[in-house]
Amino acid sequence: MPRWMCGVTRLDKIRNKYFSGSLGVCDIVDKLQENPLRWYGHVKRSPEYIGNVTMDLNISASRRRGRPKTRWADTIVKDITAWKVPANDVSNRARWRKEMKKADPMIRCD
């Protein structure tokens, strides 16, 4: 018994990018970037939160060989610039949540 979604089976041999485009589903990369940015907004809105206090700490570590480890803050800065979201929108919760909802699918089967 073939599995199907919205009337399309694997026997139809339709590529995922065309199928997901017709359903309005965003890439998984966007969804994976959304969650840390939502958490970042939550942390930055609470000035007394320990996570917000520790984000501004500068801890000098011993030098190690090779590429430096990827820090969470570096990833957040990269994602904010990739999504072209102003960092000062964090204080406005409704606007920040609206900006972070880019990766929500809108599946409609007709």
All heavy atoms as an XYZ file, in Angstrom:
904
protein
N       0.841     -1.176      0.000
C       0.000      0.000      0.000
C       0.884      1.237      0.000
O       1.636      1.459      0.946
C      -0.876     -0.025      1.248
C      -1.794      1.124      1.395
S      -3.420      0.444      1.156
C      -4.400      1.847      1.080
N       0.869      2.035     -1.021
C       1.733      3.222     -1.054
C       1.222      4.308     -0.128
O       0.017      4.492      0.028
C       1.664      3.667     -2.514
C       0.407      3.098     -3.035
C       0.140      1.852     -2.261
N       2.159      4.997      0.515
C       1.796      6.132      1.362
C       1.640      7.360      0.493
O       2.349      7.528     -0.492
C       2.875      6.376      2.407
C       2.972      5.249      3.382
C       3.951      5.597      4.443
N       3.980      4.507      5.401
C       4.417      4.637      6.621
N       4.890      5.771      7.036
N       4.414      3.615      7.434
N       0.751      8.230      0.888
C       0.516      9.418      0.092
C       0.211     10.602      0.992
O      -0.206     10.463      2.117
C      -0.617      9.196     -0.896
C      -1.915      8.805     -0.253
C      -2.297      7.567      0.120
C      -2.965      9.678      0.113
N      -3.527      7.592      0.689
C      -3.968      8.894      0.696
C      -3.163     11.038      0.010
C      -5.142      9.426      1.182
C      -4.342     11.566      0.490
C      -5.312     10.765      1.053
N       0.440     11.775      0.456
C       0.141     13.025      1.149
C      -0.471     13.962      0.138
O       0.133     14.225     -0.907
C       1.399     13.633      1.747
C       1.173     14.905      2.486
S       2.724     15.416      3.214
C       2.130     16.608      4.358
N      -1.654     14.416      0.408
C      -2.367     15.336     -0.486
C      -2.541     14.739     -1.876
O      -2.438     15.438     -2.888
C      -1.670     16.684     -0.556
S      -1.638     17.540      1.012
N      -2.738     13.433     -1.945
C      -3.001     12.787     -3.221
C      -1.778     12.467     -4.041
O      -1.885     12.053     -5.188
N      -0.585     12.635     -3.506
C       0.659     12.362     -4.228
C       1.344     11.178     -3.572
O       1.511     11.142     -2.354
C       1.593     13.594     -4.211
C       2.904     13.298     -4.898
C       0.919     14.780     -4.860
N       1.733     10.196     -4.370
C       2.451      9.044     -3.850
C       3.881      9.072     -4.363
O       4.231      9.878     -5.228
C       1.789      7.726     -4.299
O       1.919      7.600     -5.705
C       0.337      7.685     -3.903
N       4.698      8.180     -3.835
C       6.076      8.072     -4.324
C       6.113      7.566     -5.758
O       7.075      7.803     -6.482
C       6.882      7.147     -3.429
C       7.113      7.761     -2.059
C       8.102      6.994     -1.278
N       9.371      7.010     -1.983
C      10.413      6.270     -1.647
N      10.332      5.452     -0.635
N      11.529      6.329     -2.322
N       5.090      6.868     -6.154
C       5.030      6.359     -7.523
C       4.894      7.493     -8.548
O       5.206      7.305     -9.714
C       3.861      5.381     -7.669
C       3.949      4.122     -6.802
C       2.681      3.304     -6.947
C       5.164      3.297     -7.173
N       4.429      8.662     -8.095
C       4.315      9.818     -8.987
C       5.683     10.422     -9.314
O       5.808     11.196    -10.258
C       3.422     10.887     -8.369
C       1.995     10.406     -8.221
O       1.577      9.534     -9.010
O       1.306     10.896     -7.313
N       6.694     10.086     -8.514
C       8.081     10.530     -8.712
C       8.202     12.046     -8.813
O       8.826     12.585     -9.720
C       8.694      9.872     -9.943
C       8.813      8.372     -9.797
C       9.509      7.755    -10.966
C       9.602      6.259    -10.771
N      10.241      5.588    -11.880
N       7.587     12.736     -7.868
C       7.698     14.189     -7.780
C       8.763     14.502     -6.741
O       8.739     13.984     -5.633
C       6.350     14.823     -7.381
C       5.314     14.525     -8.457
C       6.493     16.321     -7.185
C       3.920     14.986     -8.114
N       9.708     15.360     -7.090
C      10.798     15.708     -6.182
C      10.272     16.494     -4.981
O       9.285     17.215     -5.075
C      11.849     16.517     -6.910
C      12.504     15.749     -8.020
C      13.982     15.983     -7.968
N      14.636     15.201     -8.981
C      15.557     14.303     -8.701
N      15.924     14.108     -7.471
N      16.127     13.623     -9.656
N      10.990     16.351     -3.859
C      10.562     16.999     -2.619
C      10.501     18.514     -2.748
O       9.623     19.146     -2.184
C      11.503     16.627     -1.473
C      11.233     15.248     -0.958
O      10.172     14.701     -1.181
N      12.208     14.678     -0.274
N      11.455     19.111     -3.478
C      11.462     20.574     -3.545
C      10.224     21.105     -4.269
O       9.709     22.156     -3.927
C      12.743     21.088     -4.184
C      12.973     20.670     -5.607
C      14.309     21.215     -6.106
C      14.592     20.728     -7.504
N      15.876     21.215     -7.979
N       9.722     20.376     -5.252
C       8.508     20.821     -5.944
C       7.274     20.559     -5.083
O       6.357     21.370     -5.022
C       8.355     20.114     -7.288
C       9.532     20.334     -8.201
C      10.291     19.270     -8.655
C       9.900     21.612     -8.594
C      11.372     19.465     -9.479
C      10.983     21.825     -9.420
C      11.716     20.749     -9.861
O      12.786     20.955    -10.668
N       7.267     19.418     -4.424
C       6.129     19.054     -3.583
C       6.010     19.989     -2.385
O       4.928     20.483     -2.073
C       6.284     17.604     -3.136
C       5.128     17.089     -2.356
C       3.880     16.963     -2.934
C       5.287     16.732     -1.037
C       2.807     16.485     -2.212
C       4.225     16.253     -0.314
C       2.985     16.128     -0.898
N       7.119     20.257     -1.706
C       7.070     21.139     -0.537
C       6.799     22.578     -0.950
O       6.183     23.333     -0.201
C       8.368     21.049      0.257
O       9.461     21.470     -0.525
N       7.232     22.966     -2.130
C       6.942     24.313     -2.611
C       5.466     24.527     -2.865
O       4.917     25.597     -2.589
N       4.798     23.514     -3.367
C       3.366     23.648     -3.626
C       2.561     23.644     -2.330
O       1.470     24.191     -2.275
C       2.890     22.529     -4.542
O       3.028     21.282     -3.903
N       3.106     23.045     -1.258
C       2.419     23.034      0.032
C       2.740     24.258      0.876
O       2.091     24.495      1.886
C       2.796     21.779      0.817
C       2.268     20.467      0.262
C       2.784     19.310      1.085
C       0.764     20.476      0.235
N       3.756     25.014      0.502
C       4.138     26.189      1.277
C       4.981     25.872      2.492
O       4.994     26.628      3.455
N       5.706     24.765      2.465
C       6.552     24.367      3.583
C       7.943     24.961      3.373
O       8.513     24.859      2.296
C       6.639     22.822      3.681
C       7.550     22.398      4.800
C       5.262     22.247      3.874
N       8.483     25.577      4.420
C       9.818     26.167      4.331
C      10.894     25.103      4.523
O      10.622     23.988      4.950
C       9.980     27.243      5.392
S       8.969     28.678      5.092
N      12.122     25.486      4.233
C      13.251     24.578      4.406
C      13.457     24.249      5.877
O      13.154     25.046      6.766
C      14.532     25.203      3.855
C      14.524     25.301      2.348
O      13.783     24.536      1.716
O      15.256     26.150      1.814
N      14.032     23.098      6.137
C      14.322     22.677      7.505
C      15.395     23.567      8.121
O      15.429     23.768      9.329
C      14.727     21.182      7.542
C      14.822     20.665      8.976
C      16.043     20.959      6.835
C      13.504     20.566      9.665
N      16.243     24.166      7.297
C      17.287     25.066      7.792
C      16.657     26.273      8.477
O      17.102     26.702      9.542
C      18.213     25.509      6.635
C      19.220     26.530      7.099
C      18.908     24.303      6.031
N      15.601     26.813      7.880
C      14.921     27.957      8.484
C      14.300     27.574      9.828
O      14.330     28.357     10.776
C      13.835     28.492      7.557
C      14.402     29.140      6.312
O      15.591     29.533      6.345
O      13.677     29.255      5.314
N      13.733     26.388      9.896
C      13.118     25.942     11.139
C      14.169     25.736     12.221
O      13.942     26.041     13.393
C      12.349     24.637     10.894
C      11.438     24.272     12.012
C      10.349     25.293     12.182
C       9.404     24.914     13.298
N       8.474     25.979     13.617
N      15.349     25.233     11.838
C      16.412     25.026     12.815
C      17.002     26.343     13.294
O      17.513     26.426     14.409
C      17.502     24.130     12.230
C      17.101     22.676     12.025
C      18.212     21.918     11.315
C      16.759     22.016     13.340
N      16.965     27.386     12.477
C      17.460     28.697     12.889
C      16.442     29.426     13.757
O      16.814     30.291     14.548
C      17.778     29.563     11.673
C      19.011     29.170     10.943
C      19.220     29.994      9.689
O      18.308     30.662      9.205
N      20.421     29.958      9.162
N      15.187     29.084     13.636
C      14.132     29.804     14.339
C      14.180     29.606     15.851
O      14.042     30.569     16.608
C      12.779     29.331     13.806
C      11.592     29.966     14.461
C      10.314     29.411     13.909
O      10.144     29.367     12.684
O       9.473     29.003     14.724
N      14.391     28.387     16.314
C      14.325     28.108     17.750
C      15.391     28.834     18.569
O      15.060     29.419     19.597
C      14.369     26.605     17.999
C      13.083     25.936     17.594
O      12.029     26.560     17.597
N      13.157     24.678     17.230
N      16.662     28.827     18.187
C      17.631     29.593     18.976
C      17.355     31.094     18.956
O      17.581     31.773     19.959
C      18.979     29.296     18.308
C      18.782     28.049     17.574
C      17.348     28.005     17.177
N      16.831     31.614     17.857
C      16.515     33.040     17.807
C      15.332     33.370     18.716
O      15.306     34.438     19.329
C      16.224     33.472     16.370
C      17.451     33.524     15.463
C      17.043     33.830     14.035
C      18.433     34.562     15.952
N      14.376     32.477     18.816
C      13.271     32.693     19.748
C      13.790     32.698     21.180
O      13.389     33.516     22.006
C      12.213     31.605     19.575
C      11.307     31.858     18.426
C      10.150     30.898     18.335
N       9.901     30.114     19.516
C       9.571     28.824     19.515
N       9.463     28.187     18.387
N       9.352     28.185     20.630
N      14.695     31.778     21.488
C      15.274     31.708     22.828
C      16.114     32.946     23.116
O      16.082     33.482     24.225
C      16.102     30.444     22.977
C      16.684     30.282     24.335
C      17.995     30.397     24.688
C      15.986     30.007     25.551
N      18.154     30.202     26.026
C      16.916     29.961     26.582
C      14.639     29.805     25.847
C      16.572     29.718     27.897
C      14.296     29.565     27.163
C      15.252     29.522     28.164
N      16.834     33.429     22.139
C      17.633     34.653     22.287
C      16.730     35.824     22.649
O      17.057     36.629     23.521
C      18.389     34.935     20.988
C      19.100     36.258     20.963
C      20.274     36.454     21.672
C      18.598     37.320     20.224
C      20.922     37.666     21.641
C      19.237     38.534     20.186
C      20.398     38.706     20.900
O      21.034     39.920     20.874
N      15.590     35.949     21.980
C      14.649     37.020     22.298
C      14.141     36.910     23.721
O      14.000     37.911     24.425
N      13.886     35.699     24.167
C      13.422     35.484     25.534
C      14.492     35.896     26.544
O      14.198     36.547     27.544
C      13.060     34.010     25.718
C      12.725     33.639     27.118
N      11.551     34.001     27.718
C      13.421     32.928     28.041
C      11.544     33.536     28.968
N      12.661     32.878     29.175
N      15.729     35.537     26.279
C      16.829     35.845     27.198
C      17.084     37.348     27.244
O      17.251     37.924     28.317
C      18.110     35.087     26.784
C      19.328     35.600     27.517
C      17.933     33.604     27.029
N      17.091     38.013     26.105
C      17.414     39.436     26.057
C      16.326     40.321     26.650
O      16.603     41.435     27.082
C      17.684     39.871     24.615
C      19.019     39.414     24.098
C      20.116     39.797     25.042
C      21.049     40.780     24.470
N      22.161     41.096     25.345
N      15.086     39.850     26.689
C      14.015     40.662     27.258
C      14.055     40.698     28.778
O      13.470     41.588     29.391
C      12.654     40.134     26.798
C      12.235     40.686     25.476
C      10.794     40.364     25.184
N      10.516     38.943     25.124
C      10.698     38.198     24.041
N      11.160     38.734     22.940
N      10.423     36.913     24.062
N      14.723     39.756     29.417
C      14.796     39.701     30.879
C      16.191     40.137     31.324
O      17.122     39.342     31.312
C      14.530     38.283     31.373
O      13.315     37.805     30.870
N      16.365     41.408     31.732
C      17.714     41.882     32.069
C      18.313     41.198     33.291
O      19.534     41.069     33.391
C      17.533     43.371     32.321
C      16.085     43.621     32.415
C      15.359     42.451     31.849
N      17.504     40.731     34.254
C      18.040     40.102     35.451
C      18.249     38.602     35.289
O      18.783     37.949     36.173
C      17.125     40.354     36.652
C      15.778     39.693     36.575
C      14.752     40.461     35.752
O      15.016     41.591     35.327
O      13.685     39.905     35.520
N      17.857     38.054     34.152
C      17.999     36.620     33.898
C      19.489     36.267     33.812
O      20.269     36.987     33.195
C      17.265     36.255     32.616
C      17.311     34.796     32.252
C      16.751     33.843     33.078
C      17.907     34.376     31.082
C      16.784     32.509     32.749
C      17.944     33.044     30.738
C      17.383     32.115     31.578
O      17.423     30.791     31.248
N      19.865     35.167     34.426
C      21.278     34.785     34.500
C      21.877     34.539     33.118
O      23.051     34.810     32.881
C      21.474     33.561     35.432
C      22.952     33.311     35.719
C      20.848     32.316     34.832
C      23.568     34.335     36.583
N      21.065     34.053     32.184
C      21.557     33.850     30.820
C      21.933     35.151     30.146
O      22.905     35.227     29.396
N      21.181     36.218     30.417
C      21.486     37.527     29.848
C      22.753     38.103     30.466
O      23.562     38.734     29.786
C      20.306     38.478     30.065
C      20.388     39.700     29.192
O      21.242     39.796     28.313
N      19.504     40.628     29.428
N      22.926     37.886     31.756
C      24.122     38.378     32.440
C      25.363     37.662     31.916
O      26.402     38.292     31.652
C      23.981     38.185     33.967
C      25.269     38.538     34.679
C      22.821     39.013     34.498
N      25.275     36.359     31.725
C      26.444     35.602     31.288
C      26.775     35.823     29.812
O      27.897     35.562     29.398
C      26.242     34.096     31.523
O      25.062     33.675     30.847
C      26.140     33.788     32.994
N      25.819     36.302     29.015
C      26.114     36.567     27.599
C      27.128     37.688     27.435
O      27.869     37.728     26.457
C      24.842     36.898     26.835
C      24.017     35.674     26.514
S      22.573     36.046     25.558
C      23.290     36.612     24.041
N      27.156     38.612     28.392
C      28.058     39.750     28.292
C      29.418     39.511     28.952
O      30.287     40.379     28.905
C      27.401     40.987     28.908
C      26.159     41.401     28.137
O      26.125     41.154     26.911
O      25.236     41.962     28.750
N      29.602     38.355     29.583
C      30.884     38.049     30.208
C      31.939     37.750     29.145
O      31.657     37.138     28.121
C      30.761     36.842     31.131
C      29.989     37.040     32.419
C      29.916     35.725     33.176
C      30.627     38.095     33.275
N      33.139     38.180     29.411
C      34.257     37.883     28.521
C      35.265     37.055     29.308
O      35.973     37.568     30.155
C      34.899     39.170     28.003
C      35.912     38.894     26.920
O      36.055     37.766     26.472
N      36.612     39.927     26.509
N      35.298     35.777     29.047
C      36.181     34.861     29.765
C      37.351     34.524     28.866
O      37.183     34.053     27.744
C      35.427     33.582     30.164
C      34.254     33.953     31.059
C      36.358     32.598     30.850
C      33.333     32.803     31.348
N      38.548     34.797     29.369
C      39.727     34.481     28.576
C      40.108     33.021     28.833
O      40.303     32.597     29.963
C      40.883     35.406     28.943
O      41.203     35.242     30.299
N      40.162     32.274     27.774
C      40.509     30.857     27.875
C      41.937     30.663     27.381
O      42.509     31.527     26.717
C      39.555     30.025     27.041
N      42.499     29.537     27.721
C      43.846     29.249     27.250
C      43.818     29.030     25.741
O      42.822     28.593     25.175
C      44.388     28.005     27.952
O      43.575     26.898     27.638
N      44.887     29.349     25.110
C      44.967     29.193     23.658
C      45.010     27.714     23.308
O      45.673     26.925     23.950
C      46.231     29.863     23.126
C      46.283     31.329     23.416
C      46.236     32.058     22.137
N      46.292     33.494     22.404
C      45.662     34.348     21.671
N      44.983     33.942     20.647
N      45.722     35.620     21.939
N      44.288     27.370     22.285
C      44.309     26.000     21.817
C      44.584     26.005     20.332
O      44.387     27.001     19.657
C      43.005     25.285     22.142
C      41.772     25.939     21.571
C      40.514     25.217     22.000
N      40.334     23.953     21.349
C      39.523     23.750     20.317
N      38.819     24.725     19.836
N      39.423     22.571     19.776
N      45.018     24.886     19.852
C      45.358     24.781     18.436
C      44.117     24.522     17.604
O      43.159     23.933     18.066
C      46.355     23.650     18.241
C      47.669     23.934     18.947
C      48.584     22.771     18.815
N      48.809     22.467     17.413
C      49.980     22.191     16.888
N      51.025     22.173     17.656
N      50.098     21.920     15.622
N      44.158     24.950     16.366
C      43.064     24.685     15.452
C      42.025     25.796     15.438
O      42.234     26.889     15.955
N      40.936     25.478     14.827
C      39.861     26.440     14.687
C      39.190     26.674     16.036
O      38.958     25.737     16.797
C      38.834     25.895     13.697
C      37.766     26.895     13.314
C      36.775     26.284     12.384
N      35.883     25.424     13.160
C      35.121     24.494     12.650
N      35.141     24.251     11.369
N      34.332     23.777     13.411
N      38.827     27.914     16.348
C      38.126     28.144     17.611
C      36.739     27.501     17.599
O      36.115     27.354     16.553
C      38.010     29.667     17.701
C      38.489     30.214     16.430
C      39.108     29.137     15.631
N      36.267     27.134     18.765
C      34.954     26.517     18.874
C      33.879     27.531     18.492
O      33.990     28.718     18.784
C      34.706     26.026     20.290
C      35.555     24.847     20.681
C      35.180     24.369     22.064
C      35.994     23.157     22.430
N      35.650     22.656     23.763
N      32.824     27.046     17.864
C      31.712     27.905     17.498
C      30.877     28.173     18.731
O      30.393     27.250     19.375
C      30.843     27.237     16.423
O      31.655     26.904     15.304
C      29.724     28.161     15.982
N      30.734     29.441     19.064
C      29.958     29.817     20.235
C      28.511     30.072     19.843
O      28.202     30.423     18.712
C      30.548     31.067     20.886
C      31.977     30.875     21.367
C      32.525     32.120     21.986
N      32.340     33.254     21.081
C      32.365     34.522     21.462
N      32.557     34.822     22.716
N      32.202     35.489     20.601
N      27.629     29.923     20.816
C      26.213     30.140     20.595
C      25.951     31.584     20.168
O      25.166     31.843     19.261
C      25.449     29.804     21.874
C      23.972     29.916     21.752
C      23.143     29.040     21.118
C      23.138     30.942     22.263
N      21.845     29.470     21.208
C      21.809     30.635     21.912
C      23.365     32.108     22.989
C      20.742     31.429     22.262
C      22.293     32.890     23.337
C      21.000     32.554     22.967
N      26.646     32.530     20.793
C      26.449     33.945     20.467
C      26.875     34.244     19.028
O      26.231     35.055     18.341
C      27.226     34.820     21.445
N      27.933     33.611     18.557
C      28.361     33.811     17.172
C      27.320     33.294     16.191
O      27.055     33.911     15.161
C      29.699     33.103     16.920
C      30.820     33.665     17.775
O      30.716     34.837     18.188
O      31.783     32.927     18.031
N      26.717     32.167     16.522
C      25.676     31.610     15.670
C      24.456     32.512     15.637
O      23.847     32.719     14.582
C      25.273     30.207     16.181
O      26.444     29.407     16.285
C      24.279     29.555     15.254
N      24.102     33.101     16.776
C      22.955     34.008     16.846
C      23.197     35.240     15.987
O      22.318     35.667     15.224
C      22.671     34.403     18.310
C      22.181     33.208     19.095
C      21.689     35.550     18.392
C      20.859     32.660     18.639
N      24.389     35.812     16.080
C      24.708     36.996     15.272
C      24.637     36.661     13.788
O      24.085     37.427     12.983
C      26.102     37.545     15.657
C      26.572     38.595     14.674
C      26.073     38.097     17.066
N      25.142     35.501     13.414
C      25.101     35.080     12.010
C      23.660     34.880     11.533
O      23.294     35.301     10.433
C      25.896     33.791     11.839
C      26.015     33.332     10.399
C      26.813     32.058     10.306
C      25.887     30.946     10.709
N      26.378     29.606     10.527
N      22.826     34.274     12.370
C      21.436     34.036     11.994
C      20.641     35.340     11.910
O      19.790     35.500     11.033
C      20.763     33.088     12.978
C      21.283     31.669     12.868
O      21.942     31.358     11.857
O      21.032     30.875     13.791
N      20.904     36.274     12.812
C      20.202     37.566     12.774
C      20.550     38.313     11.496
O      19.674     38.903     10.855
C      20.529     38.400     14.027
C      19.791     37.825     15.235
C      20.153     39.858     13.837
C      20.124     38.499     16.535
N      21.804     38.285     11.100
C      22.177     38.966      9.860
C      21.634     38.240      8.639
O      21.252     38.878      7.656
C      23.707     39.110      9.740
O      24.307     37.821      9.842
C      24.259     40.024     10.809
N      21.549     36.916      8.693
C      21.008     36.156      7.562
C      19.515     36.407      7.396
O      19.015     36.480      6.270
C      21.273     34.662      7.751
N      18.785     36.548      8.494
C      17.344     36.780      8.434
C      17.011     38.260      8.269
O      15.864     38.620      8.123
C      16.667     36.231      9.683
C      16.466     34.757      9.657
C      17.304     33.824      9.102
C      15.382     34.033     10.192
N      16.794     32.580      9.268
C      15.607     32.668      9.941
C      14.235     34.394     10.870
C      14.735     31.678     10.335
C      13.365     33.398     11.271
C      13.617     32.057     10.995
N      18.037     39.123      8.357
C      17.865     40.576      8.212
C      16.846     41.120      9.211
O      15.950     41.887      8.863
C      17.468     40.930      6.788
C      18.525     40.550      5.774
C      18.098     40.886      4.383
C      19.199     40.475      3.438
N      18.748     39.639      2.375
N      17.011     40.718     10.466
C      16.138     41.173     11.545
C      16.930     42.156     12.400
O      18.032     41.842     12.830
C      15.687     39.974     12.419
C      14.829     40.436     13.563
C      14.976     38.956     11.576
N      16.387     43.346     12.662
C      17.093     44.279     13.547
C      17.189     43.718     14.965
O      16.203     43.217     15.508
C      16.234     45.545     13.532
C      15.293     45.391     12.395
C      15.185     43.934     12.098
N      18.369     43.789     15.552
C      18.590     43.220     16.886
C      17.846     44.001     17.960
O      17.571     43.475     19.031
C      20.081     43.182     17.205
N      17.492     45.257     17.691
C      16.774     46.037     18.704
C      15.286     45.697     18.756
O      14.568     46.209     19.600
C      16.967     47.531     18.472
C      16.524     47.967     17.086
O      16.059     47.161     16.290
N      16.689     49.235     16.798
N      14.795     44.843     17.885
C      13.406     44.393     17.924
C      13.162     43.388     19.047
O      12.021     43.003     19.278
C      13.001     43.738     16.600
C      12.685     44.753     15.531
O      12.630     45.948     15.866
O      12.490     44.346     14.377
N      14.193     42.986     19.733
C      14.061     41.980     20.792
C      13.149     42.480     21.903
O      12.352     41.723     22.456
C      15.451     41.597     21.355
C      15.331     40.681     22.536
C      16.282     40.963     20.283
N      13.214     43.762     22.224
C      12.411     44.293     23.326
C      10.918     44.284     23.009
O      10.094     44.219     23.906
C      12.861     45.711     23.674
O      12.732     46.542     22.535
N      10.548     44.329     21.740
C       9.148     44.260     21.333
C       8.801     42.798     21.068
O       9.088     42.262     20.001
C       8.921     45.121     20.089
C       7.469     45.212     19.708
O       6.621     44.521     20.266
N       7.184     46.076     18.756
N       8.158     42.156     22.047
C       7.920     40.721     21.981
C       7.041     40.323     20.807
O       7.336     39.352     20.102
C       7.280     40.251     23.285
C       7.059     38.762     23.341
C       6.516     38.357     24.709
N       6.411     36.924     24.783
C       5.299     36.248     24.546
N       4.202     36.888     24.201
N       5.281     34.935     24.638
N       5.976     41.052     20.566
C       5.058     40.698     19.484
C       5.747     40.782     18.128
O       5.589     39.894     17.276
C       3.842     41.618     19.513
N       6.529     41.820     17.930
C       7.226     41.975     16.650
C       8.296     40.904     16.474
O       8.478     40.367     15.386
C       7.831     43.366     16.553
C       8.469     43.615     15.228
C       8.893     45.035     15.084
N       9.554     45.181     13.803
C       9.611     46.299     13.138
N       9.053     47.363     13.627
N      10.233     46.361     11.996
N       9.034     40.602     17.546
C      10.089     39.590     17.475
C       9.500     38.223     17.138
O      10.020     37.495     16.308
C      10.855     39.532     18.791
C      12.033     38.623     18.757
C      12.112     37.367     19.264
C      13.304     38.880     18.153
N      13.350     36.835     19.035
C      14.101     37.738     18.355
C      13.850     39.965     17.480
C      15.405     37.659     17.901
C      15.155     39.880     17.026
C      15.910     38.742     17.236
N       8.385     37.866     17.780
C       7.747     36.579     17.493
C       7.245     36.529     16.054
O       7.317     35.494     15.400
C       6.603     36.328     18.461
C       7.089     35.927     19.836
C       5.934     35.663     20.759
N       5.049     34.625     20.272
C       5.080     33.358     20.653
N       5.976     32.988     21.540
N       4.231     32.482     20.173
N       6.731     37.648     15.564
C       6.251     37.696     14.180
C       7.404     37.485     13.204
O       7.273     36.789     12.200
C       5.570     39.032     13.919
C       5.008     39.160     12.530
C       4.387     40.525     12.334
C       3.970     40.686     10.890
N       3.586     42.048     10.590
N       8.549     38.085     13.500
C       9.726     37.934     12.635
C      10.277     36.509     12.671
O      10.844     36.039     11.698
C      10.822     38.917     13.054
C      10.501     40.357     12.776
C      10.494     40.672     11.302
O      11.232     40.039     10.543
O       9.728     41.571     10.913
N      10.110     35.824     13.810
C      10.667     34.486     13.955
C       9.752     33.399     13.407
O      10.146     32.251     13.341
C      10.957     34.171     15.432
C      12.035     35.020     16.036
S      13.563     34.922     15.122
C      13.696     36.559     14.464
N       8.543     33.706     13.005
C       7.594     32.702     12.524
C       7.707     32.468     11.025
O       6.749     32.078     10.390
C       6.163     33.139     12.860
C       5.846     33.083     14.312
C       5.723     31.670     14.769
C       5.291     31.629     16.212
N       5.117     30.292     16.686
N       8.851     32.674     10.442
C       9.017     32.523      9.003
C       8.956     31.071      8.544
O       8.596     30.785      7.416
C      10.354     33.118      8.554
C      10.409     34.605      8.692
C      11.730     35.116      8.216
C      11.808     36.613      8.387
N      13.103     37.136      7.995
N       9.297     30.150      9.419
C       9.449     28.759      8.987
C       8.219     27.906      9.279
O       8.290     26.699      9.191
C      10.663     28.148      9.683
N       7.106     28.506      9.617
C       5.911     27.710      9.903
C       5.255     27.266      8.604
O       4.983     28.064      7.725
C       4.913     28.487     10.736
C       5.324     28.558     12.193
O       6.188     27.755     12.580
O       4.802     29.402     12.913
N       4.957     25.974      8.502
C       4.325     25.482      7.279
C       2.843     25.825      7.248
O       2.194     25.968      8.265
C       4.536     23.972      7.371
C       4.616     23.699      8.810
C       5.262     24.912      9.436
N       2.353     25.940      6.043
C       0.930     26.173      5.824
C       0.444     25.087      4.880
O       0.354     25.299      3.682
C       0.694     27.555      5.256
C       1.133     28.672      6.172
S       1.106     30.285      5.404
C      -0.492     30.348      4.664
N       0.156     23.906      5.420
C      -0.214     22.759      4.588
C      -1.703     22.823      4.276
O      -2.528     22.927      5.171
C       0.135     21.435      5.291
C       1.636     21.350      5.503
C      -0.377     20.255      4.496
C       2.078     20.123      6.241
N      -1.990     22.792      3.004
C      -3.374     22.763      2.547
C      -3.526     21.659      1.513
O      -2.826     21.654      0.511
C      -3.771     24.096      1.909
C      -4.034     25.155      2.942
C      -4.519     26.408      2.253
N      -3.611     27.458      2.677
C      -2.988     28.289      1.874
N      -3.177     28.229      0.595
N      -2.180     29.180      2.338
N      -4.404     20.737      1.774
C      -4.667     19.665      0.820
C      -6.029     19.916      0.195
O      -7.034     19.986      0.899
C      -4.657     18.302      1.504
S      -3.045     17.886      2.175
N      -6.052     20.070     -1.098
C      -7.319     20.327     -1.795
C      -7.819     19.086     -2.481
O      -7.139     18.258     -2.918
C      -7.166     21.444     -2.802
C      -6.822     22.770     -2.137
O      -7.266     22.963     -0.987
O      -6.130     23.580     -2.759
